[in-house]
Amino acid sequence: MTTQEIPVDRALSAEEGIELKKHVAGSRATGQWHWMGNYGSPYDVMAVANAEPKSGAGELITGFHENGLIPTFMYW
């Protein structure tokens, strides 16, 4: 799955986010913000951020949407 293929109307699981993070982090497009999808739980966002390669301070933007999804962007 690429960042362009992430559905904007469904929550990703932590496992899907970790796989996406590995794919994006391994690409040549580093030093940029990447759309990481919507999540249904703040614990899923935490699991993705703590997965290798770990996200550092300030490398994650997330918030809550009224539909219950947690939109998330990460920086690599």
N, C-alpha and C positions, 0 to 999 in steps of 0.2 A: 504494500500500500504506500502511495506517495502522499505528500501533503495536499496535492490537488485532488486526490480521490477521497478525502475525508468527508463523509456526509455531515452537513451542518445541522441536521435535525435529529441526530441520535448521539447517545453517549458512547464513547469508546471505553473498553475495559482497560485496566492497568496493563494487562498483557499485550493488548494491541498497541497501547501507547509506548511501551518499552521497545517493542519491535520497530515501531516507527522512529523512535529516538535513535536506535542503533543504525537504522538506514540513513537518517538525516545526518547524524554525527559522522558517519563514514563517508559522506559525500564531500566534494570539494568546496561546496558552498558553506564555508564556515565564517564566523564573525557576522552572522545575520540573525534576525528574528525569524522564527519558523512557527507557522500555525500548527498546533499539536492536537487540535480537535476539542470536542466537548466531552466532559466526563460527568458521571452521575454522582460521584462521591469525592470529597476532598482527600480521602485516603488513597484513591486511585491516582490523583494528581501527585501526591507525596511519593507514592511508589514509583511513578515514572521519573520524577525529579531525582530520586535517590538511586535509580538504576544506573549502571555504568554506560557511558561516562557520566559521572554525577554532575548535576547542575550546581553551580556556585551561587553565592549571594547575588541577588539582582538579576539572575538569568531566567526568571520565571515571572510571567504576568498572568494572573488569573482573577476571576471574579465570579459572581453569581448572577445568573439570568433569571428572570421571573418564571421561565418555563422549567426551572429546576436544574438546567444544565450548567456546567462550570466551564466556560470558554477559557482556553489556555494557549499561551504563546511561550516558547522557550528560545533562549539565545545560545548559539554556538558559533 
